[in-house]
Amino acid sequence: MADNLVILFDEQTIGKKVEELALQISRDYAGKELVLICILKGAFTFTADLMRQLTIPATVEFIQVASYRGSMVASQDLVIKQDIVADIKGRHVLLVDTIIDTGKTLACVCSMFRNRGPSSLGVAALLDKKPRRILYVDITYCGFEIPDRFVVGYGLDFNEQYRNLPYIAALDAVDLR
């Protein structure tokens, strides 16, 4: 482990929380087919683990958005790099993201998908960083609330590094000079 990382959630803690979220989602969507929309790149690990734990029919789609562009501070612009393929009109949709920070990305993505006429639109996020929230977003399924620290691991990165870590750790900004 790098000296500048402090583990916040280990692999077992994450696994237990993902299982709990999947059970709740499976109960809430019982008898319905669910479309999971994974927000790339950060949510691919969370989405895969969540999907494997679901006990209901589910399909998966991917959208790639960019907002950090190599820094630890979200930029003002949101770029849609890849959109989903499926028509979600009249379907039950759950957006899946690993972390909700300022809320800008999720608010934009939610608005975009609401305009496509889903039967329902929910959000599953493993991490909620409320201290940085600028725009309100309704998180239907939330794993953990975290303090205002830059986190990596379990799909989350800094300059495309650390995504492969099986845990979530705070990255000490002082060591990034």
URZIBEL-V885677 format. One record per pair of residues at least 4 apart in sequence whose C-alpha atoms are under 7 Angstrom apart, sorted by sequence separation. I is the first residue (numbers start at 1). J is the second residue. If there is no record, write none. Layout:
# URZIBEL-V885677
i=[I;I]
j=[J;J]
This chain:
# URZIBEL-V885677
i=[1;9;10;11;12;13;14;15;16;17;18;19;20;21;22;23;24;25;26;39;40;43;44;45;46;47;48;49;50;68;103;104;105;106;107;108;109;110;111;114;152;153;157;158;9;38;68;152;157;38;68;152;156;157;67;68;156;67;155;38;153;154;155;67;152;153;154;67;152;153;154;66;67;153;154;65;66;153;154;65;66;125;128;153;154;65;124;127;153;64;65;123;124;125;126;127;128;129;131;132;152;153;64;123;124;125;126;127;128;129;131;151;152;64;122;123;124;125;126;127;128;129;151;152;63;64;127;129;151;152;63;150;151;62;63;149;150;36;40;62;33;34;35;36;37;38;39;40;41;61;33;34;35;36;37;38;39;40;33;34;35;36;37;38;39;40;93;100;30;37;92;99;78;89;90;91;92;93;94;95;96;97;98;99;100;101;22;26;88;89;90;91;92;93;94;95;96;97;98;99;100;101;26;88;89;90;91;92;93;94;95;96;97;98;99;100;101;26;88;89;94;102;103;107;22;23;101;102;103;104;18;22;101;102;103;102;103;19;103;47;46;43;43;43;42;35;36;37;38;39;34;35;36;37;38;39;33;34;35;36;37;38;36;70;45;45;44;43;42;42;21;17;11;11;10;9;10;9;7;8;9;7;8;7;8;6;7;5;6;5;6;5;4;5;4;4]
j=[5;13;14;15;16;17;18;19;20;21;22;23;24;25;26;27;28;29;30;43;44;47;48;49;50;51;52;53;54;72;107;108;109;110;111;112;113;114;115;118;156;157;161;162;14;43;73;157;162;44;74;158;162;163;74;75;163;75;163;47;162;163;164;77;162;163;164;78;163;164;165;78;79;165;166;78;79;166;167;79;80;139;142;167;168;80;139;142;168;80;81;139;140;141;142;143;144;145;147;148;168;169;81;140;141;142;143;144;145;146;148;168;169;82;140;141;142;143;144;145;146;147;169;170;82;83;146;148;170;171;83;170;171;83;84;170;171;58;62;84;56;57;58;59;60;61;62;63;64;84;57;58;59;60;61;62;63;64;58;59;60;61;62;63;64;65;118;125;56;63;118;125;105;116;117;118;119;120;121;122;123;124;125;126;127;128;50;54;116;117;118;119;120;121;122;123;124;125;126;127;128;129;55;117;118;119;120;121;122;123;124;125;126;127;128;129;130;56;118;119;124;132;133;137;53;54;132;133;134;135;50;54;133;134;135;135;136;53;137;96;98;96;97;98;98;92;93;94;95;96;92;93;94;95;96;97;92;93;94;95;96;97;96;159;154;155;155;155;155;156;141;143;166;167;167;167;168;168;167;168;169;168;169;169;170;169;170;169;170;170;171;171;171;172;172;175]
